[in-house]
Amino acid sequence: MNKLYVFLVFFLGISLNAFSVEFFFTSSPTGKGKTLNKLKFSTSMTGLSHTAIYIPQACHDNSNREKPNLIRLCNEDDQEQGLVVSFDFTLQKELNLFFMALKKSEFFYGTYKKGSLPSKLSKKDISEMDSLLIEKYSYLKDEEIYEKQKRKLEDLGLNDFSSYIVLDELIERSPSKENLKNILNENDIKLSLINRNKILKIANYVFKKKITKTGLSRRSVSWGISYYKSIWSVTYPTTKIEDKAIIDYINSEWKNKKANLVSYNCVTPIMAISRILFGEKPKKPSLVSLPYPLLKRIVSKVFKEKTHQRKNSFMSFYPKLETKISKVTYPIPTTFKQAPKMVRFYKKYQGRFNNNINIDLNLLKISTKLKDLKGLEDLYRRKDSLFKMEKALNIMNFRFDNNQIRNEGIVWDDILKVKDLKSKILINYKLYKKKYSLLKRN
């Protein structure tokens, strides 16, 4: 299995550039989003619900027990490099930690690996995933978190044993008025309407935040996020110095008491990181921090402003996995089919070579000495051809996981097609570069 995984990563690696940060933006789990968090997509209106960032040269720092979530710049001895850092208000509220760093494969697939993804996940499977997460990242283990929620019943005057039974059963089945009614009838328990609503409120918080009896789990740390959401990303090459500056800032946010759901949430630190990366001065957080304005800003900086444009910048799309999931889990998976054309930016900026060529051609446009117009037309034809090939490659890549899930195993023909198309793209890009260099020299 390890050899298979290495083989897959070699040909289908999630990131085409080993030294690039990747800004992640995830869809709302219901596919709708709140009114103030709408996206202007080319077809549907869909909300973004979360942001995170991948840092290629980041590793876990286990040197400080009081700050177990810290990260550091990797060194040559580190075999596995690169972490996805996700900020979450619940981490701060329950554990006094504002962020957590995961491996890229953990961020996307949880305990599973690319190429061996499950076709279905039962409630038991998901519970095992939660347990493995808490076991691996032991600082998430804290039985007091669940007990604290149970004590809220006492504060509400519901301190009898039957109330604890109702809460446990409600979380087990998933909180709803119908389930609560059935539980009360089965156990011959009588509760007033007010007390029913109080228990439902507590149960909903525990259920949605994935507070288990042993600690804080999946929902609040973006573990296996692709089972529930689609993800769009912007890849931007960085230097070691820039990665170090980003890591230093993230560590300064290890415990942020200002964290809240509106003005200092998962978006706020990513916005600050983008300002560091683009050489801008720190700025006070907005009154409301939303993912879409951040996505729009990063796209504008990376692809439109010449001072920040870098070769090998591009956008990617990762569709929600088609793994069938038990209905009594949270969050609820996206309920409608999503396609990359939903994001208007993605259409234009997908493809690493496509954006490299755009930068080249912009340089030629500003040249007043260019006389070989036929040569320029040839470059544009080659650009269109490469864009079509990269678009086809992107479709193959984001279909790969779901093809494997549908077939309950690796579709080797997919691997060969991806390999052949990558080779064809590389050959055509080299031919383009020769033509470009000749035209530029002339």
FILOSE-947709 format. One record per residue (C-alpha): x, y, z; residue in three letters. Coordinates in nm, 4 decimals, always signed. Layout:
BEGIN
c1:c2:c3:residuo
X:Y:Z:ALA
...
end
This chain:
BEGIN
c1:c2:c3:residuo
+0.0000:+0.0000:+0.0000:MET
+0.2847:+0.2419:+0.0781:ASN
+0.4406:+0.1784:-0.2637:LYS
+0.1053:+0.2409:-0.4279:LEU
+0.0640:+0.5674:-0.2391:TYR
+0.4122:+0.6875:-0.3381:VAL
+0.3353:+0.5939:-0.6989:PHE
+0.0118:+0.7923:-0.6944:LEU
+0.1706:+1.0964:-0.5351:VAL
+0.4452:+1.0881:-0.7980:PHE
+0.2019:+1.1038:-1.0896:PHE
-0.0984:+1.2797:-0.9404:LEU
+0.0503:+1.4869:-0.6566:GLY
-0.2049:+1.7286:-0.5140:ILE
+0.0338:+2.0214:-0.5645:SER
+0.2351:+2.0649:-0.8843:LEU
+0.4923:+2.2816:-0.7107:ASN
+0.6683:+2.1531:-0.3973:ALA
+0.7552:+2.5028:-0.2747:PHE
+0.4308:+2.6927:-0.3055:SER
+0.1768:+2.7958:-0.0460:VAL
-0.1790:+2.6995:-0.1287:GLU
-0.4768:+2.9035:-0.0085:PHE
-0.7809:+2.6781:+0.0428:PHE
-1.1449:+2.7895:+0.0267:PHE
-1.4159:+2.5333:+0.1050:THR
-1.7814:+2.5296:+0.0063:SER
-2.0609:+2.5490:+0.2603:SER
-2.1641:+2.1956:+0.3585:PRO
-2.5254:+2.2517:+0.2552:THR
-2.4229:+2.4133:-0.0721:GLY
-2.6148:+2.7312:+0.0092:LYS
-2.4344:+2.9472:+0.2628:GLY
-2.5644:+3.2478:+0.4538:LYS
-2.6896:+3.5605:+0.2833:THR
-2.3822:+3.7706:+0.3645:LEU
-2.1473:+3.4916:+0.2553:ASN
-2.2602:+3.4425:-0.1039:LYS
-2.0275:+3.3831:-0.3952:LEU
-2.0650:+3.5240:-0.7444:LYS
-2.0173:+3.2013:-0.9369:PHE
-2.0747:+3.1694:-1.3083:SER
-2.3711:+2.9333:-1.2631:THR
-2.5000:+2.8634:-0.9113:SER
-2.4880:+3.0836:-0.6018:MET
-2.2904:+2.8955:-0.3385:THR
-2.1342:+3.0030:-0.0114:GLY
-1.7817:+2.9515:+0.1177:LEU
-1.7587:+2.8350:+0.4750:SER
-1.3908:+2.7938:+0.5626:HIS
-1.0340:+2.8873:+0.4698:THR
-0.6944:+2.7295:+0.5388:ALA
-0.3387:+2.7482:+0.4089:ILE
-0.0821:+2.4883:+0.3033:TYR
+0.2812:+2.5753:+0.3835:ILE
+0.5304:+2.3537:+0.1951:PRO
+0.8228:+2.3939:+0.4352:GLN
+0.6321:+2.3650:+0.7646:ALA
+0.6691:+2.0800:+1.0160:CYS
+0.5240:+2.0080:+1.3610:HIS
+0.7178:+2.1574:+1.6523:ASP
+0.7003:+1.9303:+1.9577:ASN
+0.9462:+2.1249:+2.1719:SER
+0.6909:+2.3138:+2.3835:ASN
+0.4323:+2.1098:+2.5786:ARG
+0.2394:+2.4198:+2.6767:GLU
+0.1987:+2.5104:+2.3094:LYS
+0.1433:+2.1709:+2.1421:PRO
+0.0069:+2.3142:+1.8176:ASN
+0.3192:+2.5146:+1.7214:LEU
+0.4882:+2.4605:+1.3846:ILE
+0.8422:+2.5286:+1.2623:ARG
+1.0458:+2.5553:+0.9457:LEU
+1.1461:+2.2055:+0.8334:CYS
+1.5082:+2.0952:+0.8230:ASN
+1.6883:+1.8393:+0.6057:GLU
+1.6243:+1.5559:+0.8545:ASP
+1.2454:+1.5851:+0.8275:ASP
+1.1180:+1.3119:+0.5974:GLN
+0.7633:+1.4489:+0.5672:GLU
+0.7337:+1.8189:+0.4976:GLN
+0.4381:+2.0495:+0.4426:GLY
+0.1342:+2.1200:+0.6634:LEU
-0.2157:+2.2613:+0.6195:VAL
-0.2906:+2.5136:+0.8937:VAL
-0.6545:+2.5706:+0.9820:SER
-0.7850:+2.8295:+1.2299:PHE
-1.1043:+2.7607:+1.4239:ASP
-1.2981:+2.9474:+1.6913:PHE
-1.4070:+2.6232:+1.8640:THR
-1.0434:+2.5236:+1.9204:LEU
-0.9911:+2.8502:+2.1044:GLN
-1.3162:+2.8259:+2.2981:LYS
-1.2692:+2.4651:+2.4138:GLU
-0.8902:+2.4117:+2.4231:LEU
-0.7405:+2.7625:+2.4213:ASN
-0.5698:+2.6818:+2.0897:LEU
-0.6582:+2.8895:+1.7846:PHE
-0.5114:+2.6740:+1.5077:PHE
-0.4095:+2.3207:+1.4198:MET
-0.1733:+2.1869:+1.1529:ALA
-0.2394:+1.8654:+0.9609:LEU
-0.0721:+1.6761:+0.6791:LYS
-0.2234:+1.7536:+0.3425:LYS
-0.3592:+1.4004:+0.3047:SER
-0.5208:+1.4273:+0.6521:GLU
-0.6813:+1.7590:+0.5607:PHE
-0.8364:+1.6016:+0.2491:PHE
-0.8940:+1.2372:+0.3456:TYR
-0.8536:+1.1948:+0.7233:GLY
-0.7071:+0.8530:+0.8048:THR
-0.7367:+0.7261:+0.4460:TYR
-0.4912:+0.7645:+0.1581:LYS
-0.5346:+0.8759:-0.1993:LYS
-0.5978:+0.5662:-0.4081:GLY
-0.7635:+0.3696:-0.1261:SER
-1.0565:+0.5933:-0.0369:LEU
-1.3710:+0.4254:+0.1020:PRO
-1.6898:+0.3973:-0.1059:SER
-1.8929:+0.4418:+0.2142:LYS
-1.8422:+0.5479:+0.5738:LEU
-2.0690:+0.4115:+0.8445:SER
-2.1228:+0.5832:+1.1762:LYS
-1.8796:+0.3321:+1.3280:LYS
-1.6152:+0.4131:+1.0640:ASP
-1.6451:+0.7839:+1.1374:ILE
-1.6203:+0.7237:+1.5126:SER
-1.2996:+0.5286:+1.4499:GLU
-1.1655:+0.8180:+1.2432:MET
-1.2419:+1.0548:+1.5301:ASP
-1.0675:+0.8239:+1.7780:SER
-0.7587:+0.7935:+1.5566:LEU
-0.7417:+1.1710:+1.5222:LEU
-0.7521:+1.2244:+1.9001:ILE
-0.5012:+0.9432:+1.9508:GLU
-0.2533:+1.0917:+1.7041:LYS
-0.2903:+1.4531:+1.8205:TYR
-0.3139:+1.3858:+2.1928:SER
-0.3629:+1.7494:+2.2903:TYR
-0.7161:+1.7188:+2.1466:LEU
-0.7949:+1.4647:+2.4172:LYS
-0.9909:+1.6255:+2.6972:ASP
-1.2876:+1.4461:+2.8547:GLU
-1.3716:+1.7630:+3.0456:GLU
-1.5045:+1.9241:+2.7234:ILE
-1.7992:+1.6840:+2.7081:TYR
-1.8522:+1.6920:+3.0839:GLU
-1.8674:+2.0712:+3.0685:LYS
-2.1578:+2.0482:+2.8251:GLN
-2.3374:+1.8039:+3.0550:LYS
-2.2932:+2.0431:+3.3463:ARG
-2.4819:+2.3047:+3.1466:LYS
-2.7880:+2.0920:+3.2107:LEU
-2.7383:+2.1473:+3.5833:GLU
-2.7068:+2.5229:+3.5264:ASP
-3.0403:+2.5049:+3.3462:LEU
-3.1947:+2.3175:+3.6376:GLY
-3.1941:+1.9828:+3.4551:LEU
-2.9687:+1.7952:+3.6951:ASN
-3.1587:+1.4682:+3.7172:ASP
-3.0146:+1.1476:+3.5715:PHE
-3.2838:+1.1207:+3.3028:SER
-3.1659:+1.4459:+3.1405:SER
-2.8160:+1.2968:+3.0920:TYR
-2.9693:+0.9902:+2.9278:ILE
-3.1667:+1.2101:+2.6891:VAL
-2.8581:+1.4154:+2.5961:LEU
-2.6437:+1.1067:+2.5253:ASP
-2.9170:+0.9433:+2.3164:GLU
-2.9863:+1.2631:+2.1261:LEU
-2.6214:+1.3046:+2.0278:ILE
-2.6072:+0.9365:+1.9305:GLU
-2.9053:+0.9658:+1.6938:ARG
-2.8466:+1.3301:+1.5846:SER
-3.0336:+1.6245:+1.7423:PRO
-3.3848:+1.6859:+1.6115:SER
-3.7267:+1.7468:+1.7623:LYS
-3.8498:+1.4162:+1.6220:GLU
-3.5606:+1.2167:+1.7736:ASN
-3.6044:+1.3950:+2.1053:LEU
-3.9730:+1.3090:+2.1087:LYS
-3.8975:+0.9389:+2.0403:ASN
-3.6281:+0.9248:+2.3110:ILE
-3.8617:+1.0753:+2.5696:LEU
-4.1375:+0.8296:+2.4804:ASN
-3.9032:+0.5280:+2.4855:GLU
-3.7686:+0.6168:+2.8306:ASN
-4.1022:+0.7409:+2.9674:ASP
-3.9516:+1.0805:+3.0490:ILE
-4.1533:+1.4015:+3.0642:LYS
-3.9986:+1.7399:+2.9893:LEU
-4.1543:+2.0796:+2.9360:SER
-4.1230:+2.2482:+2.5957:LEU
-3.8735:+2.4990:+2.7389:ILE
-3.6486:+2.2258:+2.8784:ASN
-3.6698:+2.0309:+2.5527:ARG
-3.5384:+2.3318:+2.3639:ASN
-3.2583:+2.3755:+2.6179:LYS
-3.1408:+2.0149:+2.5726:ILE
-3.1664:+2.0448:+2.1939:LEU
-2.9473:+2.3559:+2.1981:LYS
-2.6720:+2.1813:+2.3988:ILE
-2.6960:+1.8630:+2.1915:ALA
-2.6708:+2.0621:+1.8673:ASN
-2.3528:+2.2326:+1.9845:TYR
-2.1892:+1.9027:+2.0848:VAL
-2.3013:+1.7296:+1.7651:PHE
-2.2019:+2.0024:+1.5199:LYS
-1.8680:+2.0821:+1.6816:LYS
-1.7809:+1.7106:+1.7005:LYS
-1.7218:+1.7073:+2.0730:ILE
-1.6761:+1.3399:+2.1615:THR
-1.6639:+1.1899:+2.5096:LYS
-1.2842:+1.1793:+2.4837:THR
-1.2083:+1.5144:+2.3232:GLY
-1.2447:+1.7585:+2.0351:LEU
-1.2580:+1.5937:+1.6962:SER
-1.3045:+1.6174:+1.3208:ARG
-1.5438:+1.9099:+1.2735:ARG
-1.3253:+2.1705:+1.4443:SER
-0.9895:+2.0705:+1.2954:VAL
-1.0763:+2.0210:+0.9239:SER
-0.9926:+1.6511:+0.9327:TRP
-1.1063:+1.4701:+0.6138:GLY
-1.2784:+1.7779:+0.4788:ILE
-1.3275:+1.6389:+0.1246:SER
-1.5937:+1.3956:+0.2455:TYR
-1.8192:+1.6957:+0.3080:TYR
-1.7069:+1.9871:+0.0947:LYS
-1.5585:+2.0906:-0.2371:SER
-1.2407:+2.2975:-0.2231:ILE
-1.0946:+2.5685:-0.4436:TRP
-0.7377:+2.6848:-0.4046:SER
-0.4825:+2.9385:-0.5230:VAL
-0.1221:+2.8142:-0.5445:THR
+0.1515:+3.0773:-0.5088:TYR
+0.5292:+3.0052:-0.5102:PRO
+0.7211:+3.1214:-0.2019:THR
+1.0763:+3.1395:-0.0725:THR
+1.2113:+2.9893:+0.2477:LYS
+1.2270:+3.3383:+0.4005:ILE
+0.8592:+3.3980:+0.3223:GLU
+0.7607:+3.0604:+0.4669:ASP
+0.9549:+3.1452:+0.7838:LYS
+0.7734:+3.4801:+0.8176:ALA
+0.4358:+3.3071:+0.7728:ILE
+0.5230:+3.0396:+1.0304:ILE
+0.6356:+3.3014:+1.2831:ASP
+0.3067:+3.4869:+1.2430:TYR
+0.0999:+3.1677:+1.2777:ILE
+0.2824:+3.0728:+1.5981:ASN
+0.2061:+3.4166:+1.7393:SER
-0.1633:+3.3255:+1.6970:GLU
-0.1374:+2.9948:+1.8862:TRP
-0.3821:+3.1236:+2.1470:LYS
-0.5902:+3.4230:+2.0429:ASN
-0.8496:+3.5311:+2.2969:LYS
-0.9970:+3.7773:+2.0466:LYS
-1.1187:+3.4904:+1.8269:ALA
-1.4913:+3.4966:+1.7485:ASN
-1.7305:+3.3846:+1.4768:LEU
-1.7690:+3.7215:+1.3028:VAL
-1.4674:+3.9520:+1.3060:SER
-1.1777:+3.7255:+1.4112:TYR
-1.2419:+3.3854:+1.2575:ASN
-1.0651:+3.1482:+1.0160:CYS
-1.0467:+3.4242:+0.7532:VAL
-0.8690:+3.6861:+0.9659:THR
-0.5263:+3.5151:+1.0046:PRO
-0.5218:+3.4090:+0.6371:ILE
-0.5843:+3.7708:+0.5418:MET
-0.2892:+3.8753:+0.7616:ALA
-0.0709:+3.6047:+0.6007:ILE
-0.1592:+3.7336:+0.2538:SER
-0.0501:+4.0830:+0.3597:ARG
+0.2832:+3.9414:+0.4812:ILE
+0.3300:+3.7555:+0.1544:LEU
+0.2503:+4.0603:-0.0583:PHE
+0.4731:+4.2915:+0.1478:GLY
+0.1908:+4.5023:+0.2922:GLU
+0.1614:+4.6640:+0.6336:LYS
-0.0476:+4.4926:+0.9051:PRO
-0.4073:+4.6073:+0.9194:LYS
-0.6801:+4.5870:+1.1828:LYS
-0.9322:+4.3068:+1.1155:PRO
-1.2571:+4.3971:+0.9418:SER
-1.5797:+4.4158:+1.1398:LEU
-1.6946:+4.1105:+0.9431:VAL
-1.4465:+3.8583:+0.7981:SER
-1.5821:+3.6579:+0.5042:LEU
-1.4072:+3.4037:+0.2773:PRO
-1.5199:+3.5368:-0.0610:TYR
-1.3655:+3.8871:-0.0313:PRO
-1.0404:+3.7153:+0.0733:LEU
-1.0519:+3.4844:-0.2303:LEU
-1.1198:+3.7803:-0.4572:LYS
-0.8315:+3.9770:-0.3069:ARG
-0.5800:+3.6920:-0.3365:ILE
-0.6796:+3.6199:-0.6971:VAL
-0.6373:+3.9880:-0.7825:SER
-0.2920:+4.0069:-0.6216:LYS
-0.1597:+3.6784:-0.7633:VAL
-0.2889:+3.7003:-1.1208:PHE
-0.3578:+4.0663:-1.1984:LYS
-0.0990:+4.2834:-1.0226:GLU
+0.2310:+4.2700:-1.2102:LYS
+0.4378:+4.3396:-0.8971:THR
+0.3136:+4.0168:-0.7377:HIS
+0.2852:+3.7879:-1.0414:GLN
+0.5026:+3.4770:-1.0180:ARG
+0.5547:+3.1856:-1.2517:LYS
+0.3832:+2.8582:-1.1482:ASN
+0.0837:+3.0326:-0.9891:SER
-0.2521:+2.8723:-1.0673:PHE
-0.5945:+2.7738:-0.9330:MET
-0.7155:+2.4225:-0.8517:SER
-1.0488:+2.2558:-0.7806:PHE
-1.1021:+1.9533:-0.5529:TYR
-1.4593:+1.8177:-0.5737:PRO
-1.6399:+1.6687:-0.2772:LYS
-1.5815:+1.2947:-0.2592:LEU
-1.8703:+1.0669:-0.3553:GLU
-1.8185:+0.8498:-0.0486:THR
-2.1591:+0.7613:+0.0964:LYS
-2.1795:+0.8819:+0.4555:ILE
-2.4131:+0.7897:+0.7384:SER
-2.6960:+1.0423:+0.7767:LYS
-2.6458:+1.0677:+1.1518:VAL
-2.3124:+1.2474:+1.1198:THR
-2.2194:+1.6127:+1.0851:TYR
-2.1594:+1.8201:+0.8797:PRO
-2.4177:+1.7331:+0.6167:ILE
-2.2384:+1.6703:+0.2851:PRO
-2.2995:+1.9071:-0.0059:THR
-2.6235:+1.7958:-0.1658:THR
-2.5802:+1.9112:-0.5253:PHE
-2.3279:+1.8332:-0.7960:LYS
-2.0471:+2.0862:-0.8195:GLN
-1.8253:+2.1560:-1.1192:ALA
-1.5138:+2.3725:-1.1590:PRO
-1.7003:+2.6126:-1.3887:LYS
-1.8899:+2.7337:-1.0809:MET
-1.5993:+2.9539:-0.9879:VAL
-1.5532:+3.2285:-1.2423:ARG
-1.1887:+3.2760:-1.1417:PHE
-1.1068:+2.9090:-1.1865:TYR
-1.2011:+2.9139:-1.5549:LYS
-0.9391:+3.1771:-1.6275:LYS
-0.6545:+3.0846:-1.3950:TYR
-0.6486:+2.7043:-1.3942:GLN
-0.3270:+2.5520:-1.5236:GLY
+0.0284:+2.6320:-1.4188:ARG
+0.1653:+2.6566:-1.7754:PHE
-0.1331:+2.8608:-1.8898:ASN
-0.0546:+3.1345:-1.6390:ASN
+0.3184:+3.1183:-1.7099:ASN
+0.2410:+3.1852:-2.0778:ILE
+0.0111:+3.4747:-1.9828:ASN
+0.3018:+3.6389:-1.8006:ILE
+0.5309:+3.5829:-2.1009:ASP
+0.2844:+3.7301:-2.3481:LEU
+0.2205:+4.0345:-2.1293:ASN
+0.5935:+4.1040:-2.1425:LEU
+0.5867:+4.0856:-2.5217:LEU
+0.2866:+4.3182:-2.5400:LYS
+0.4745:+4.6024:-2.3748:ILE
+0.7628:+4.5658:-2.6201:SER
+0.7497:+4.8371:-2.8881:THR
+1.0188:+4.6667:-3.1017:LYS
+0.8247:+4.3482:-3.1748:LEU
+0.7895:+4.3089:-3.5532:LYS
+0.7312:+3.9358:-3.5997:ASP
+0.3504:+3.9380:-3.5735:LEU
+0.3199:+3.5916:-3.7301:LYS
+0.5480:+3.4570:-3.4584:GLY
+0.3251:+3.6196:-3.1969:LEU
+0.0142:+3.4628:-3.3532:GLU
+0.1887:+3.1246:-3.3387:ASP
+0.2518:+3.1725:-2.9653:LEU
-0.1167:+3.2485:-2.9059:TYR
-0.2170:+2.9349:-3.0950:ARG
+0.0211:+2.7311:-2.8824:ARG
-0.1197:+2.8970:-2.5706:LYS
-0.4761:+2.7970:-2.6661:ASP
-0.3639:+2.4409:-2.7361:SER
-0.1836:+2.4102:-2.4018:LEU
-0.4784:+2.5603:-2.2154:PHE
-0.7115:+2.2941:-2.3620:LYS
-0.4668:+2.0187:-2.2643:MET
-0.4255:+2.1528:-1.9096:GLU
-0.8022:+2.1850:-1.8783:LYS
-0.8386:+1.8200:-1.9820:ALA
-0.5676:+1.7225:-1.7297:LEU
-0.7471:+1.9082:-1.4508:ASN
-1.0698:+1.7240:-1.5327:ILE
-0.8832:+1.3911:-1.5172:MET
-0.7227:+1.4822:-1.1851:ASN
-1.0372:+1.5893:-1.0051:PHE
-1.2296:+1.2877:-1.1402:ARG
-0.9603:+1.0453:-1.0291:PHE
-1.0647:+1.0129:-0.6625:ASP
-1.4323:+0.9633:-0.7384:ASN
-1.3564:+0.7136:-1.0175:ASN
-1.1570:+0.5131:-0.7618:GLN
-1.4439:+0.5350:-0.5111:ILE
-1.7028:+0.4223:-0.7681:ARG
-1.4873:+0.1273:-0.8739:ASN
-1.3747:+0.0540:-0.5156:GLU
-1.0156:+0.0421:-0.6330:GLY
-0.7537:+0.2109:-0.8491:ILE
-0.8474:+0.2720:-1.2125:VAL
-0.5045:+0.2113:-1.3629:TRP
-0.6177:+0.3399:-1.7008:ASP
-0.6734:+0.6806:-1.5348:ASP
-0.3130:+0.6843:-1.4130:ILE
-0.1781:+0.6052:-1.7596:LEU
-0.3952:+0.8735:-1.9207:LYS
-0.2788:+1.1348:-1.6685:VAL
+0.0838:+1.0331:-1.7156:LYS
+0.0594:+1.0504:-2.0968:ASP
-0.1182:+1.3873:-2.0960:LEU
+0.1342:+1.5355:-1.8506:LYS
+0.4146:+1.4236:-2.0784:SER
+0.2403:+1.5732:-2.3825:LYS
+0.1854:+1.9042:-2.2028:ILE
+0.5490:+1.9217:-2.0965:LEU
+0.6726:+1.8542:-2.4512:ILE
+0.4421:+2.1196:-2.5971:ASN
+0.5432:+2.3711:-2.3296:TYR
+0.9115:+2.3183:-2.4102:LYS
+0.8386:+2.3793:-2.7786:LEU
+0.6502:+2.6949:-2.6851:TYR
+0.9447:+2.8176:-2.4730:LYS
+1.1821:+2.7718:-2.7659:LYS
+0.9541:+2.9747:-2.9919:LYS
+0.9082:+3.2377:-2.7217:TYR
+1.2825:+3.2714:-2.6561:SER
+1.3505:+3.3080:-3.0287:LEU
+1.0826:+3.5732:-3.0716:LEU
+1.1988:+3.7616:-2.7639:LYS
+1.5610:+3.7570:-2.8822:ARG
+1.4654:+3.8838:-3.2297:ASN
end
